Amino acid sequence: MTLSLDGLVLAPVADQSAGQVGTRTRFAYHEKDGAVWADYQGGDIVRGHLVGTRAGDRLDFRYVQLRTDGTTACGHCVSTVVELPDGRARLEETWEWESGPGSGTSVVEEVAAHAG
């Protein structure tokens, strides 16, 4: 069975550049019937939202966020869902800004219940 993201909290494993998500950012994921969405905040992000679709272990979504400096940004991301040996979820992401130049890769992993 494919690992469900519904109700999971994920966090980046490394910091990106200033104004982007980082290790203090937390994503609260939901999914139902092929739709995925999440709210996120923390670090340089005051509030962010993502929405998209899931087909098997592939996510395709768009995101928009408000940064602590008062600017906003939006982009597109394609992720692969991977189950770690300990059963936690990992997303291997390829993203690109649509509100400005830039693209890259990142990894987010499920935060263990005892971690913050």
N, C-alpha and C positions, 0 to 999 in steps of 0.2 A: 504494500500500500504506500502511496505517495505521502510523504511527511506534510502534515497540515501546518500552516503558519498561523491559523486562527487563534488569537489570544496570546501569541508569543511576543516577548519584548526582545529586540535585537539591538546591538550596539556595534559601531565600527571597531575594528581591531587596531587601527592606526589613525592618527590625525591626518587630515588633508590640510591644504593651505588655509590661511585666515579667511573667515567668512563662509566657510563650508562646514559640513558635518564633521564631527571629531569623536574621540573616545568618550566624551561626556554627553554625546547626543544619544537619545533613546527613541527607538521606533516601536510603536504599539501596533502590531499587524492584525489584520482581520482578513478573512477570505470566505467566500460562499459562492457556489455554483460558477466557478471560473472567474469571478471578480476578486480583486485584491485591493486593499486600501490600508493606509496607515496614517497616524498622526505622529509627529516627532518634534522634539525640542531638546534643548540643552547645549552647552558650549556657546558657540557663536550664533545658534539658531534660537530665535524667540518662539517661533511656531512654524511648522511645516506640515504639508499634506501631500500624500501621493495616492494615485488611483490608476488602476489598470487591469490587466487580465493575466490569467495563469493558464497555460496549456502544458500539462505534464509537469516537468521540473523547470519550465521556462516562464519567467515573469517579464511582462512588457508594460511599463508604466511611465507616467509623467508626474513630475513633482513641482511644487511651488513652495517657496519659503520666505520668511521675514527674518532678517538678520538683526543682531544687536545694534548695528550701526544705522538701522532704519531703512536699509535698502532691501529690495526684493529680488528674487531670482527664480528662474524656472528651467526645467530641462527634461530630458528623456533618458530612461535607463532600461537596459535589458539585463536580467539576472538569471543565474542558474541556481536552483535549490539543491544543496548537498546535505546529506545527513552525516554528521561527524561520528567517529567511533563511539563516543559517549552518548549518542542519541540526540544531541542538540542540532539545531538547524544552522546552516551557514549559507549565505547568499554571496555568490561571486558575481560582481557587478561590472558592467561596462556602461559608462554614462557620458552624456554630452550636455553642455549648457545650450539652451535655446534662446536665452535672454542676453547672451554675450558669447565671446570666444571661450573655448576650453573644452577638454574632454579628458577622460581617464578611466582608471579602474579602481575598485575598492572592494573590501570584504567586510560584511557584517555578520556577527554570530549571535546566536541566542544567548541571553544573559542567564546564567544559572540562577535558580531560585534563591540561593543564599547570597548571591552577589548583588551589587547595586549599580 
